[in-house]
Amino acid sequence: MSDNARFLRNRIHNSSNPYQGKFKKVLCVCSAGLLRSPTTAVVLSQEPYNFNTRAAGIVQSYALVPVDEVLLGWADEIVCMTSDQKEELEEKLENLKLYKKPPVICLNIEDSFAYRDPALVEAIKVAYDASQKEPSDETKPSDSGD
């Protein structure tokens, strides 16, 4: 077995480590995984959310930690910053053979903040809380006229 295959096998195994507990696993995604997504991971790992979080970047060429199939398979939920990122993540999820595809939530936060900027922290809280109050596509009433 090659070193890369062994590395991937170990990552997949570790992603299902039972000692992670019962906390919701949330993958936070932005362009490079340097400013918005790590700040989102910090916010969502604290009260009142207390999620198990990871941060990653969707632009493979310059992401510090690139989004990959292991992180996508690990997540119970994915939080991204822009609608373009949401579309790309949903496309990546469609191409994976996952038992359960995690929902992708877009916070609509542009790349104009520093890491842990208080305005960014507030924007994350407001956008995430609002996303939890909106009915999902599956629970919205249909417009079929029935």
N, C-alpha and C positions, 0 to 999 in steps of 0.2 A: 504494500500500500504506500502511495506517495505521501510526502509530508503534507501537501495541500489537502489530500483526501482525509488524512488523519486529523488535521486541524479542523476541517469542516465537520467531521463526525463528532469531535469533542465539543464543538460549539453547539451543534444540534442537541447533543445529550445534555449539556449544561443549561440550555434554554428551558428544559423541562424539569429542572432541579426542584424537588418537592419542598425544600427548605425556603423557597421564595414566599411561602405562605399563601394565604387566600386573597391577598391584595390584588385589585385589578391591575393588570399589566398594560401600561400605556406607552406607546412609542410616539415620541414627539419629533416632528420632522420640519425642517426648514431647508433652505438652499444648501448651506455648507455645514450645518450642525454646530455652529460656533456661537451664535448670539440668541436668536429667538427660541430655537428648540431647547437649548440647555436651560434657558430661563423658564420656559414652559415646564420642563421636567422638574425644576426646583419648586415652582409654584404648586404643581399638581402632586408633588410628593409630600406636601405639608398639609396641616389642617386647613380646611375641613375635608380635603380630598383623601389624603393618605394613600396615594397610588404608588405602585412599584413602577418607576419610570426609567426610560432610556431616551437619549437624544441622538439623532442622526441627520445626515444631510442627503438630499435627493440628487444633487448634482455630483455624479460619480467622480468627475475630473478634479474637483477640489474639496470634496467633503472630508472632514477630519475622520468621521466614522460614517461610511456610506451605508445607505439603506440597502439591505440584501434580504435574501429569502429566509435566513435564520431569524433576523429581527422581525420581519413581517409575520412569520409563523409563531414567534414568541408572543406577539401582542394580542391582548383582548380588545384593544381599541387603538386607533391611530389618530393623532391630532396633528394637523398640518396648518400652515400659515396662509396659503393662497389657493384659489380655485384651480390654478394650473397644477400645483402640487397635488391637489386632491385627484384631479383627472389622471395624472401620471401614476399615483399610488394605486388607484382603482384598476388601472390597466395592468400594473405589475401583479396585483392580487388575482386578476382574472387568469393570468398565465401560470399561476401556482396551483398545485393540487393540494389545497388545504382542506381539512375536514370542516372547519368553520372559518369563514372569512371575517376578519374584524371590521367593524364599521369605521369609516373615515370621516372625521369631523374637521371642517375648515373653520379656522378662527378669523380669517380675513384680516390678517395683520401684516402690513407691508414691512419691508426691510429698511427701517429708518430709526432703529433703536440700538443702544449699546446693551451689552450683557447686564442683566438685572436692573435695567433702567426702571425707576419707579413707575413711569408712565406705561412701560411695557408690561410690568407686573399687573397693573390695574387693568390694562386692556385684555390681558390673558384671562383674568378672573371674570370680567364682565362677559367676554365672548364665550368662554367655556360654560359659565352658568346659563347663559341664554341658550346655548346649544342643547342643554339638558332639559330645557322647558319646552322646546319645539317637538312636536310629534315627529317620529321618524316616518320615512316614506311608506313603511309597512303598516303604520297605524293611522295614517291620514285617511279621512273619509274619501271615498272615490267620487269622481264627478260623473259617474255613469248614468245618473238619473234614476237609479233603481229604487 
